[in-house]
């Protein structure tokens, strides 16, 4: 892992910790989306639950870019969706550089995507304006 990838990995971890602490009041840094409906009864699953299930399937299949597109295409302005998006980017960040590369994705795309979706949802996690990393 190169210096820039290592730096981005830590930045993504810090942004996730920030969202966990500030938005959800959680002490731990991990945000895990929890399905609110009953998995045995698909009628009880919320649209966000269904989206989470689909995103997890796409991550398992290495379709990271398609999964990110799906996430952006289905934005819902809610705390549950913030939790879903944070969980999604956190899971991608835990993958190795080799796994990301095999799926045609990079740590930089995780970083940029997380900042962008949180901004759209009204959660400014790029508080230091680091999204423009042209000098790095």
C-alpha positions as CSV (number, residue, x, y, z in Angstrom):
1,X,0.0,0.0,0.0
2,X,1.4,3.3,-1.0
3,X,1.7,6.4,1.2
4,X,-1.3,8.1,-0.5
5,X,-3.5,5.0,-0.2
6,X,-2.5,4.6,3.5
7,X,-3.3,8.3,4.1
8,X,-6.7,7.9,2.4
9,X,-7.5,4.8,4.4
10,X,-6.9,6.7,7.6
11,X,-8.9,9.7,6.4
12,X,-11.9,7.5,5.6
13,X,-11.6,5.9,9.0
14,X,-11.6,9.3,10.7
15,X,-14.6,10.5,8.6
16,X,-16.5,7.4,9.6
17,X,-15.6,7.9,13.2
18,X,-16.7,11.6,12.9
19,X,-20.1,10.5,11.6
20,X,-20.5,7.8,14.2
21,X,-19.7,10.3,17.0
22,X,-21.5,13.4,15.8
23,X,-24.5,12.1,13.9
24,X,-25.2,9.0,15.9
25,X,-23.6,9.7,19.2
26,X,-21.7,6.4,19.1
27,X,-18.4,6.0,20.9
28,X,-17.2,3.3,18.5
29,X,-15.9,4.2,15.1
30,X,-17.8,1.4,13.2
31,X,-21.2,2.1,11.7
32,X,-23.1,-1.0,10.8
33,X,-26.4,-0.7,9.0
34,X,-29.0,-2.8,10.8
35,X,-31.9,-4.1,8.8
36,X,-35.1,-2.9,10.5
37,X,-37.5,-5.2,8.8
38,X,-37.9,-9.0,9.1
39,X,-35.7,-10.9,6.7
40,X,-38.2,-13.7,6.7
41,X,-40.9,-11.3,5.5
42,X,-39.7,-9.2,2.5
43,X,-42.9,-7.1,2.8
44,X,-41.6,-5.8,6.1
45,X,-38.3,-4.6,4.6
46,X,-37.9,-0.9,4.1
47,X,-36.6,0.5,0.8
48,X,-33.3,1.2,2.6
49,X,-33.1,-2.4,3.9
50,X,-33.6,-3.7,0.4
51,X,-30.9,-1.3,-0.9
52,X,-28.5,-2.5,1.8
53,X,-29.1,-6.1,0.8
54,X,-28.5,-5.3,-2.9
55,X,-25.3,-3.3,-2.0
56,X,-23.9,-6.2,0.0
57,X,-24.5,-8.5,-2.8
58,X,-22.7,-6.2,-5.3
59,X,-19.8,-5.8,-2.9
60,X,-19.5,-9.6,-2.6
61,X,-19.5,-9.7,-6.4
62,X,-16.8,-7.0,-6.7
63,X,-19.1,-4.6,-8.5
64,X,-18.1,-1.6,-6.5
65,X,-18.7,1.1,-9.1
66,X,-22.1,-0.1,-9.9
67,X,-22.9,-0.4,-6.2
68,X,-21.8,3.2,-5.6
69,X,-24.0,4.4,-8.6
70,X,-26.9,2.5,-7.1
71,X,-26.3,4.2,-3.7
72,X,-26.3,7.7,-5.3
73,X,-29.3,6.9,-7.5
74,X,-31.4,6.0,-4.4
75,X,-30.6,8.8,-2.0
76,X,-33.1,9.2,0.8
77,X,-32.6,12.1,3.2
78,X,-32.7,10.2,6.5
79,X,-30.5,9.1,9.4
80,X,-31.0,5.5,8.3
81,X,-29.6,6.4,4.8
82,X,-26.6,8.2,6.3
83,X,-26.0,5.0,8.3
84,X,-26.3,2.9,5.1
85,X,-23.9,5.1,3.1
86,X,-21.4,5.2,5.9
87,X,-21.6,1.4,6.3
88,X,-21.1,1.0,2.5
89,X,-18.0,3.2,2.3
90,X,-16.6,1.7,5.5
91,X,-16.9,-1.8,4.1
92,X,-15.2,-0.8,0.9
93,X,-12.4,0.8,2.9
94,X,-11.8,-2.5,4.7
95,X,-11.0,-4.2,1.4
96,X,-7.4,-4.6,0.3
97,X,-6.0,-2.5,-2.5
98,X,-5.9,-5.7,-4.6
99,X,-9.6,-6.4,-4.1
100,X,-10.5,-2.8,-5.0
101,X,-8.3,-2.9,-8.1
102,X,-9.9,-6.2,-9.2
103,X,-13.2,-4.5,-8.9
104,X,-12.1,-1.4,-10.9
105,X,-12.2,0.9,-7.8
106,X,-9.7,2.8,-5.8
107,X,-9.3,4.1,-2.3
108,X,-9.5,7.7,-3.8
109,X,-12.9,6.9,-5.2
110,X,-14.0,5.7,-1.7
111,X,-12.8,8.9,-0.2
112,X,-14.3,11.2,-2.8
113,X,-17.6,9.3,-2.9
114,X,-18.0,9.4,0.8
115,X,-17.4,13.1,1.0
116,X,-19.8,13.7,-1.9
117,X,-22.7,11.6,-0.6
118,X,-22.4,13.0,2.9
119,X,-22.4,16.6,1.5
120,X,-25.6,15.8,-0.4
121,X,-27.1,14.4,2.8
122,X,-26.2,17.6,4.7
123,X,-23.3,16.0,6.7
124,X,-20.2,18.1,5.9
125,X,-17.4,15.7,6.7
126,X,-14.8,17.5,4.5
127,X,-14.5,20.2,7.2
128,X,-10.9,20.9,6.3
129,X,-11.4,21.1,2.5
130,X,-9.2,18.2,1.9
131,X,-11.2,16.8,-1.1
132,X,-9.0,18.9,-3.3
133,X,-5.8,17.0,-3.0
134,X,-4.2,18.3,-6.1
135,X,-1.0,19.1,-4.2
136,X,-0.6,15.6,-2.8
